[in-house]
């Protein structure tokens, strides 16, 4: 772990990238990138989805190898053939999607993959001591004997950071580290990053959240379509100027939220109980209703029943008791058929596993669930020409990159994969949307586009159940917000009459601020 240093060299070149180029087929993810990271700074990479940020980080970390270019680390040329090489050199990375083993403990994950130095027995006393030091230094509370699956998402984030710092690294890469954290956790993480910097660590920070970027960064490098646009100080640019550099044009952030015109109840859940994958009760007598023409937001710390809620409505997970109505009809005993009949649009949290078939083309993914519609058929067979033409229209409308409908879904970045799913579901004529984390991993421009689309659907009379861990999103879009805690709705608030902090407290404790 980083220790105190007596002198800093904020202008000293620490990591130099020269002409870094990476191609995936005809797609150029990184296009002759020159970048200098100074020793002892927090350097942010900012750009659209698919701009090359994660690819560049994976090259630095040895997860990918550049096709062209060179890397100098601490003044010496390096060529990392694997993450192990990068870690030995003093580079650690915390990925957006955690790389932890759920069934192992914190201590076991911390030392997983470390070389034993010839000793077949691990010095567990040292492991526990270092975890205790980590907890004290960074205001964490990680029990070394707890299995990963029992931890909250915020706690798992700290375990990932612990794994990196355990190696005594000099450079830490954080890829979208605040995506799944609640406001209190984000505030603490940013404070601790500054402490790590003060202790001599250099940090590469990847984020789409402008407030965080402006708060934490010493310098910001903007990428667009695989190229460096500019490297700037947050003191010298505004948020709007950063976004303009990112997309190449002005972006409006004004969300026109029309007055609500609430219609009939589209979805009603009454006393729903359902088990989680681990056998405990995931939903505990949960009741709610969503009307046409409104957005009901669901706020909660990850792991409090959001996944189970999404899955019981979409007929993925069975309920053990309770009733479900759609458009006034009791569908409890025949959920699968009725969900299809009512054309419910579903946007799942796990886009890779539940949202697409990764080996299918973009075009074929665009019609999943609709492949029996006559518009996509020629006789009894799928009409490839019609499907491709349909996909091209949606790809253009939602700015999905790369734009070839023949590309496999697995070739897309996480943000572009999310846009593919959103494009498909928005294209359905639905009266009810069940949406989980719709803008997770999307860049600023894409996020605003999706939020405007949701408000357009609301205005058109669609009922929207919005499950999100982005409290700003919930506050801006929702007409009502229900707080879910341990599988039950414990409170309902109106965005205009509460604060993000009060909602965050409810999410963590299940109680209002000041209650016993």
C-alpha positions as CSV (number, residue, x, y, z in Angstrom):
1,X,0.0,0.0,0.0
2,X,1.2,3.5,-0.7
3,X,3.1,5.1,2.1
4,X,4.0,8.7,3.0
5,X,6.4,10.5,0.7
6,X,8.4,13.6,1.4
7,X,8.5,15.2,-2.0
8,X,6.2,15.4,-5.0
9,X,7.0,16.1,-8.6
10,X,3.6,17.2,-10.1
11,X,5.3,18.2,-13.4
12,X,7.4,15.1,-13.8
13,X,6.5,12.7,-16.6
14,X,5.5,9.4,-15.0
15,X,3.7,7.5,-17.8
16,X,4.2,8.4,-21.5
17,X,2.2,6.9,-24.3
18,X,3.4,7.6,-27.8
19,X,1.4,6.9,-30.9
20,X,-0.7,4.2,-29.3
21,X,-3.0,2.6,-31.9
22,X,-5.3,-0.3,-31.5
23,X,-7.6,-1.8,-34.2
24,X,-10.4,-4.3,-33.9
25,X,-10.9,-5.3,-37.5
26,X,-11.7,-2.1,-39.4
27,X,-12.6,-0.2,-36.2
28,X,-9.8,2.0,-34.9
29,X,-10.4,2.1,-31.1
30,X,-7.2,4.1,-30.4
31,X,-5.7,6.3,-33.2
32,X,-2.1,7.3,-32.6
33,X,-2.7,8.6,-29.1
34,X,0.0,10.7,-27.4
35,X,-0.6,11.1,-23.6
36,X,1.6,12.0,-20.6
37,X,0.5,11.2,-17.1
38,X,2.4,13.2,-14.5
39,X,3.6,11.8,-11.2
40,X,1.3,12.4,-8.3
41,X,-1.8,13.7,-10.3
42,X,-5.4,12.5,-10.8
43,X,-5.7,12.4,-14.5
44,X,-9.2,11.9,-16.0
45,X,-10.0,10.3,-19.3
46,X,-13.3,11.8,-20.6
47,X,-15.1,10.9,-23.8
48,X,-18.1,9.4,-25.5
49,X,-19.0,5.7,-25.4
50,X,-16.7,4.0,-27.8
51,X,-14.1,6.9,-27.7
52,X,-11.4,4.5,-26.7
53,X,-11.0,5.2,-22.9
54,X,-11.3,1.7,-21.6
55,X,-9.3,0.3,-24.5
56,X,-6.4,2.7,-23.7
57,X,-6.6,1.7,-20.0
58,X,-6.5,-2.0,-20.9
59,X,-3.4,-1.4,-23.0
60,X,-1.7,0.4,-20.1
61,X,-2.7,-2.5,-17.8
62,X,-1.4,-5.2,-20.1
63,X,-4.9,-6.6,-20.8
64,X,-4.6,-5.6,-24.4
65,X,-1.5,-5.1,-26.6
66,X,-1.2,-2.0,-28.9
67,X,-0.8,-2.6,-32.6
68,X,1.5,0.4,-32.8
69,X,3.2,2.8,-30.5
70,X,5.3,2.7,-27.3
71,X,4.9,3.1,-23.5
72,X,7.4,4.6,-21.1
73,X,6.8,4.0,-17.4
74,X,9.0,5.8,-14.8
75,X,11.2,6.8,-17.7
76,X,11.8,3.2,-18.9
77,X,10.3,1.6,-22.1
78,X,7.9,-1.2,-21.1
79,X,5.9,-3.8,-23.0
80,X,3.3,-5.5,-20.9
81,X,2.2,-8.9,-22.2
82,X,-0.4,-9.4,-19.4
83,X,-1.9,-7.7,-16.3
84,X,0.7,-9.6,-14.2
85,X,3.5,-7.7,-16.0
86,X,1.8,-4.4,-15.3
87,X,1.2,-5.3,-11.6
88,X,4.8,-6.2,-11.1
89,X,5.8,-2.9,-12.6
90,X,3.5,-1.1,-10.1
91,X,0.2,-0.6,-12.0
92,X,-3.2,-1.6,-10.7
93,X,-6.6,-1.4,-12.2
94,X,-10.2,-1.5,-10.9
95,X,-12.5,-2.4,-13.7
96,X,-16.0,-1.1,-14.2
97,X,-17.3,-4.7,-13.9
98,X,-15.7,-6.2,-10.8
99,X,-13.3,-9.2,-11.1
100,X,-13.9,-10.7,-7.7
101,X,-14.7,-14.3,-6.9
102,X,-18.0,-14.2,-5.1
103,X,-17.6,-17.4,-3.1
104,X,-14.2,-16.4,-1.6
105,X,-13.6,-14.2,1.3
106,X,-12.2,-10.7,1.2
107,X,-8.8,-11.9,2.4
108,X,-8.7,-14.7,-0.2
109,X,-9.6,-12.3,-3.0
110,X,-7.0,-9.8,-1.8
111,X,-4.2,-12.3,-2.4
112,X,-5.7,-14.2,-5.3
113,X,-3.0,-14.7,-7.9
114,X,-0.1,-13.3,-5.9
115,X,3.1,-15.2,-6.1
116,X,4.0,-17.0,-2.8
117,X,7.7,-16.5,-3.2
118,X,8.2,-20.3,-2.9
119,X,6.4,-20.5,0.4
120,X,3.4,-22.9,0.1
121,X,1.7,-21.3,3.1
122,X,0.3,-17.8,2.9
123,X,1.1,-15.5,5.8
124,X,-2.5,-14.8,6.8
125,X,-1.4,-12.7,9.8
126,X,0.2,-10.2,7.3
127,X,-2.9,-10.3,5.1
128,X,-5.2,-9.5,8.0
129,X,-2.8,-6.8,9.2
130,X,-2.8,-5.1,5.8
131,X,-6.6,-5.2,5.5
132,X,-6.9,-3.6,9.0
133,X,-4.4,-0.9,7.9
134,X,-6.4,-0.3,4.8
135,X,-9.7,0.0,6.7
136,X,-8.2,2.5,9.1
137,X,-6.4,4.6,6.5
138,X,-9.3,4.9,4.0
139,X,-12.4,4.8,6.3
140,X,-13.5,1.4,5.0
141,X,-15.0,-1.3,7.1
142,X,-14.1,-4.5,5.2
143,X,-14.3,-7.8,7.2
144,X,-11.5,-10.0,5.9
145,X,-13.5,-13.2,6.6
146,X,-16.7,-12.2,4.8
147,X,-17.5,-13.8,1.4
148,X,-17.8,-11.3,-1.4
149,X,-21.4,-12.2,-2.3
150,X,-22.4,-11.0,1.2
151,X,-21.0,-7.5,0.6
152,X,-22.8,-4.5,-0.8
153,X,-21.7,-3.1,-4.1
154,X,-19.9,-0.2,-2.4
155,X,-18.0,-2.7,-0.2
156,X,-17.0,-4.8,-3.2
157,X,-15.6,-1.6,-4.8
158,X,-13.4,-1.1,-1.8
159,X,-12.2,-4.8,-2.0
160,X,-11.2,-4.2,-5.6
161,X,-9.2,-1.1,-4.6
162,X,-7.7,-3.1,-1.7
163,X,-6.5,-5.8,-4.1
164,X,-4.7,-3.2,-6.2
165,X,-3.2,-1.3,-3.3
166,X,-2.1,-4.5,-1.6
167,X,0.5,-4.9,-4.3
168,X,2.2,-1.6,-3.4
169,X,1.4,0.0,-6.7
170,X,2.4,3.5,-7.9
171,X,-0.3,4.0,-10.5
172,X,-4.0,3.1,-10.0
173,X,-6.5,3.1,-12.9
174,X,-10.2,3.5,-11.9
175,X,-12.7,2.7,-14.6
176,X,-16.1,4.3,-13.8
177,X,-15.6,3.7,-10.1
178,X,-18.7,5.6,-8.9
179,X,-21.3,4.1,-11.3
180,X,-23.0,1.9,-8.7
181,X,-22.4,3.9,-5.5
182,X,-24.8,6.0,-3.5
183,X,-24.0,9.7,-2.9
184,X,-22.4,9.2,0.6
185,X,-20.2,6.4,-0.9
186,X,-19.2,8.6,-3.8
187,X,-18.3,11.5,-1.5
188,X,-16.1,9.3,0.6
189,X,-14.4,7.6,-2.3
190,X,-13.4,11.0,-3.8
191,X,-12.0,12.1,-0.5
192,X,-10.0,8.9,-0.2
193,X,-8.7,9.2,-3.7
194,X,-7.3,12.6,-2.8
195,X,-5.7,11.0,0.3
196,X,-4.1,8.3,-1.9
197,X,-2.8,11.1,-4.1
198,X,-1.3,12.9,-1.1
199,X,0.4,9.6,-0.2
200,X,2.2,9.4,-3.5
201,X,-0.2,7.5,-5.7
202,X,-0.9,8.5,-9.3
203,X,-4.5,8.0,-10.5
204,X,-6.1,7.6,-13.9
205,X,-9.7,8.3,-13.4
206,X,-12.4,7.4,-16.0
207,X,-15.9,8.8,-15.5
208,X,-18.8,10.3,-17.4
209,X,-20.0,12.3,-14.3
210,X,-19.1,15.9,-14.8
211,X,-19.4,17.0,-11.2
212,X,-16.9,14.3,-10.1
213,X,-14.5,15.1,-12.9
214,X,-14.4,18.8,-12.1
215,X,-14.0,18.0,-8.4
216,X,-11.3,15.3,-8.5
217,X,-9.1,16.0,-11.5
218,X,-5.8,17.8,-11.8
219,X,-6.0,17.4,-15.6
220,X,-8.5,16.1,-18.1
221,X,-7.8,14.4,-21.4
222,X,-10.8,14.4,-23.8
223,X,-11.0,11.6,-26.3
224,X,-13.3,11.5,-29.4
225,X,-13.5,8.6,-31.8
226,X,-10.2,7.2,-30.6
227,X,-8.2,10.4,-30.8
228,X,-7.0,12.9,-28.2
229,X,-8.9,16.2,-28.6
230,X,-7.2,18.1,-25.8
231,X,-5.8,17.9,-22.3
232,X,-7.0,20.7,-20.0
233,X,-7.2,21.8,-16.4
234,X,-10.7,21.8,-14.8
235,X,-9.9,25.4,-13.8
236,X,-9.7,26.5,-17.4
237,X,-12.9,25.0,-18.8
238,X,-16.6,24.8,-18.1
239,X,-18.7,21.7,-18.1
240,X,-20.4,22.7,-21.3
241,X,-17.0,23.3,-22.9
242,X,-15.9,19.8,-21.9
243,X,-19.0,18.2,-23.4
244,X,-18.6,20.2,-26.6
245,X,-15.0,18.9,-26.9
246,X,-16.3,15.4,-26.3
247,X,-19.0,15.3,-29.0
248,X,-17.9,18.1,-31.3
249,X,-21.0,20.2,-30.9
250,X,-23.2,22.0,-28.3
251,X,-25.3,19.7,-26.1
252,X,-28.5,21.0,-24.4
253,X,-29.1,19.7,-20.9
254,X,-32.6,21.2,-20.5
255,X,-35.0,18.4,-19.7
256,X,-38.6,19.5,-20.6
257,X,-40.7,17.7,-18.1
258,X,-44.3,18.3,-19.0
259,X,-47.0,18.3,-16.2
260,X,-48.0,14.8,-15.3
261,X,-51.3,13.5,-16.8
262,X,-51.9,10.4,-14.7
263,X,-54.0,7.7,-16.4
264,X,-55.2,4.3,-15.4
265,X,-53.1,1.9,-13.3
266,X,-50.9,0.0,-15.7
267,X,-49.0,-2.1,-13.2
268,X,-50.0,-3.2,-9.7
269,X,-48.1,-5.4,-7.3
270,X,-49.7,-6.6,-4.1
271,X,-47.9,-8.3,-1.2
272,X,-45.3,-9.9,-3.5
273,X,-42.9,-12.4,-2.0
274,X,-40.1,-14.0,-3.9
275,X,-36.9,-15.8,-3.1
276,X,-33.4,-14.6,-4.2
277,X,-30.9,-16.9,-6.0
278,X,-29.3,-17.5,-2.6
279,X,-32.4,-18.8,-1.0
280,X,-33.3,-15.9,1.3
281,X,-36.4,-13.8,0.8
282,X,-35.6,-11.2,-2.0
283,X,-39.0,-9.5,-1.9
284,X,-40.9,-9.2,1.3
285,X,-44.6,-8.3,1.0
286,X,-43.8,-5.7,-1.6
287,X,-46.6,-3.6,-3.0
288,X,-46.6,-0.7,-5.5
289,X,-48.5,0.6,-8.5
290,X,-47.6,2.6,-11.6
291,X,-50.0,4.6,-13.7
292,X,-50.0,5.5,-17.3
293,X,-48.4,8.9,-17.9
294,X,-46.1,8.7,-14.9
295,X,-42.6,7.6,-13.9
296,X,-42.3,5.7,-10.7
297,X,-38.6,5.6,-9.5
298,X,-37.2,2.8,-7.4
299,X,-34.3,3.8,-5.2
300,X,-32.2,1.5,-3.1
301,X,-28.7,0.2,-2.4
302,X,-27.9,-2.6,-4.8
303,X,-28.9,-6.0,-3.4
304,X,-32.1,-4.9,-1.7
305,X,-34.5,-6.6,-4.1
306,X,-34.2,-4.5,-7.3
307,X,-33.1,-7.5,-9.4
308,X,-35.9,-9.7,-8.0
309,X,-38.5,-6.9,-8.6
310,X,-37.5,-6.6,-12.3
311,X,-37.5,-10.3,-12.8
312,X,-40.9,-11.1,-11.2
313,X,-42.6,-8.5,-13.4
314,X,-40.8,-9.9,-16.5
315,X,-41.7,-13.5,-15.6
316,X,-38.1,-14.5,-15.2
317,X,-38.4,-15.3,-11.5
318,X,-41.5,-16.9,-9.9
319,X,-43.3,-15.4,-6.9
320,X,-44.1,-17.4,-3.8
321,X,-47.2,-15.3,-2.9
322,X,-49.0,-12.1,-3.9
323,X,-50.7,-10.8,-7.0
324,X,-49.7,-9.0,-10.2
325,X,-52.1,-6.9,-12.4
326,X,-51.4,-5.3,-15.7
327,X,-54.0,-2.9,-17.1
328,X,-56.4,-4.0,-14.5
329,X,-56.1,-7.7,-15.4
330,X,-54.9,-10.3,-12.8
331,X,-52.0,-12.0,-14.6
332,X,-50.5,-13.8,-11.6
333,X,-51.2,-17.3,-12.9
334,X,-50.3,-16.6,-16.5
335,X,-47.5,-14.0,-16.4
336,X,-45.5,-15.1,-19.5
337,X,-48.4,-15.0,-22.0
338,X,-49.9,-11.8,-20.7
339,X,-46.5,-9.9,-20.6
340,X,-46.1,-10.8,-24.3
341,X,-49.7,-9.8,-25.0
342,X,-49.3,-6.4,-23.5
343,X,-46.0,-5.8,-25.2
344,X,-44.1,-4.7,-22.1
345,X,-40.7,-3.2,-22.9
346,X,-38.0,-4.6,-20.7
347,X,-34.5,-3.1,-20.2
348,X,-32.5,-5.3,-17.8
349,X,-29.6,-4.3,-15.5
350,X,-27.2,-6.9,-16.9
351,X,-27.0,-6.0,-20.6
352,X,-24.4,-8.7,-21.4
353,X,-26.3,-11.6,-19.9
354,X,-30.0,-10.6,-20.2
355,X,-30.2,-7.8,-22.8
356,X,-28.6,-9.2,-25.9
357,X,-27.2,-12.4,-27.5
358,X,-23.6,-11.4,-27.8
359,X,-22.8,-13.6,-30.9
360,X,-25.8,-12.3,-32.8
361,X,-25.5,-9.4,-35.2
362,X,-26.7,-5.9,-34.3
363,X,-29.6,-6.4,-36.8
364,X,-30.7,-9.7,-35.3
365,X,-30.5,-8.3,-31.7
366,X,-32.7,-5.4,-32.8
367,X,-35.7,-7.8,-33.5
368,X,-35.3,-10.1,-30.4
369,X,-38.8,-10.9,-29.2
370,X,-40.4,-9.5,-32.4
371,X,-39.0,-12.1,-34.9
372,X,-42.5,-13.5,-35.5
373,X,-44.0,-10.1,-36.6
374,X,-45.0,-10.0,-40.3
375,X,-42.9,-6.9,-41.0
376,X,-39.8,-9.0,-40.5
377,X,-40.9,-12.1,-42.5
378,X,-41.1,-13.3,-46.0
379,X,-43.5,-16.1,-45.9
380,X,-42.4,-18.4,-43.1
381,X,-38.8,-17.1,-43.1
382,X,-37.0,-14.1,-41.7
383,X,-36.5,-11.4,-44.4
384,X,-32.8,-10.3,-43.9
385,X,-33.2,-7.3,-46.2
386,X,-36.1,-5.9,-44.1
387,X,-34.4,-6.6,-40.8
388,X,-31.1,-4.9,-41.9
389,X,-33.0,-1.8,-43.2
390,X,-34.9,-1.6,-39.9
391,X,-31.7,-2.0,-37.9
392,X,-29.9,0.7,-39.9
393,X,-32.6,3.2,-39.0
394,X,-32.3,2.5,-35.3
395,X,-28.5,2.5,-35.3
396,X,-28.5,5.9,-36.9
397,X,-31.2,7.3,-34.6
398,X,-29.4,6.1,-31.4
399,X,-25.9,6.7,-32.7
400,X,-24.6,3.2,-32.1
401,X,-21.0,2.6,-33.0
402,X,-19.7,0.8,-34.9
403,X,-22.7,1.3,-37.2
404,X,-22.6,-1.9,-39.2
405,X,-25.7,-4.0,-38.7
406,X,-23.7,-7.1,-39.5
407,X,-21.3,-6.6,-36.5
408,X,-21.7,-9.0,-33.6
409,X,-23.0,-7.4,-30.4
410,X,-20.0,-8.5,-28.5
411,X,-17.8,-6.0,-30.5
412,X,-19.6,-3.0,-29.0
413,X,-18.5,-1.1,-26.0
414,X,-20.6,-1.3,-22.9
415,X,-22.3,2.1,-23.6
416,X,-23.1,1.2,-27.2
417,X,-24.4,-2.1,-26.2
418,X,-26.8,-0.3,-23.8
419,X,-27.9,2.0,-26.7
420,X,-28.7,-1.1,-28.8
421,X,-31.0,-2.5,-26.1
422,X,-32.6,0.9,-25.6
423,X,-33.2,1.4,-29.3
424,X,-34.9,-2.0,-29.6
425,X,-37.2,-1.5,-26.6
426,X,-38.1,2.1,-27.4
427,X,-39.1,0.9,-30.9
428,X,-41.9,-1.3,-29.5
429,X,-45.4,0.1,-29.1
430,X,-45.5,-0.4,-25.4
431,X,-47.9,0.8,-22.7
432,X,-45.5,-0.2,-19.9
433,X,-41.7,0.1,-19.5
434,X,-39.8,-1.8,-16.9
435,X,-36.3,-0.3,-16.9
436,X,-33.3,-1.0,-14.8
437,X,-30.2,1.2,-14.8
438,X,-31.0,2.7,-18.3
439,X,-28.1,5.1,-18.5
440,X,-25.4,3.2,-16.5
441,X,-22.1,3.5,-18.5
442,X,-23.5,6.0,-21.0
443,X,-21.7,9.2,-21.8
444,X,-23.2,12.6,-21.0
445,X,-24.8,13.2,-24.4
446,X,-26.2,9.7,-24.6
447,X,-27.6,10.0,-21.1
448,X,-29.4,13.2,-21.8
449,X,-30.8,11.7,-25.1
450,X,-32.2,8.7,-23.2
451,X,-33.7,10.7,-20.4
452,X,-35.5,12.9,-23.0
453,X,-36.8,9.8,-24.7
454,X,-38.2,8.6,-21.3
455,X,-40.0,11.9,-20.7
456,X,-41.4,11.7,-24.3
457,X,-42.8,8.2,-23.5
458,X,-44.3,9.5,-20.3
459,X,-45.9,12.4,-22.1
460,X,-47.4,9.9,-24.6
461,X,-49.1,8.1,-21.7
462,X,-46.7,5.2,-21.1
463,X,-46.3,3.9,-17.6
464,X,-42.6,3.7,-16.6
465,X,-41.1,1.8,-13.6
466,X,-37.6,3.2,-13.4
467,X,-35.1,1.2,-11.2
468,X,-31.9,3.3,-10.9
469,X,-29.0,3.8,-8.6
470,X,-28.4,7.2,-10.0
471,X,-30.3,9.5,-7.6
472,X,-29.9,12.6,-9.8
473,X,-31.6,10.6,-12.5
474,X,-34.4,9.6,-10.3
475,X,-34.9,13.1,-9.0
476,X,-35.0,14.6,-12.5
477,X,-37.3,12.1,-14.1
478,X,-39.6,10.6,-11.4
479,X,-43.0,11.8,-10.4
480,X,-42.8,9.6,-7.3
481,X,-39.8,7.7,-5.8
482,X,-40.3,4.5,-3.8
483,X,-37.4,3.4,-1.5
484,X,-36.7,-0.3,-1.4
485,X,-35.0,-1.8,1.6
486,X,-34.5,-5.5,2.3
487,X,-37.1,-6.4,-0.3
488,X,-39.8,-4.0,0.9
489,X,-41.0,-0.5,0.0
490,X,-40.3,1.4,3.2
491,X,-41.1,5.0,2.0
492,X,-42.5,7.0,-0.9
493,X,-41.3,10.5,-1.6
494,X,-41.9,13.3,-4.1
495,X,-38.7,14.6,-5.7
496,X,-39.7,18.2,-5.2
497,X,-40.2,17.7,-1.5
498,X,-37.0,15.9,-0.6
499,X,-33.2,15.8,-1.1
500,X,-30.7,13.3,-2.5
501,X,-29.2,13.1,1.0
502,X,-32.5,12.2,2.7
503,X,-33.1,9.5,0.0
504,X,-29.6,8.2,0.5
505,X,-30.2,7.9,4.3
506,X,-33.5,6.0,3.7
507,X,-31.7,3.6,1.2
508,X,-29.0,2.8,3.8
509,X,-31.1,2.5,7.0
510,X,-34.7,1.9,5.8
511,X,-35.6,4.9,8.0
512,X,-36.1,8.6,7.6
513,X,-33.5,11.0,8.9
514,X,-34.1,11.7,12.6
515,X,-36.4,8.6,13.2
516,X,-35.6,6.1,15.8
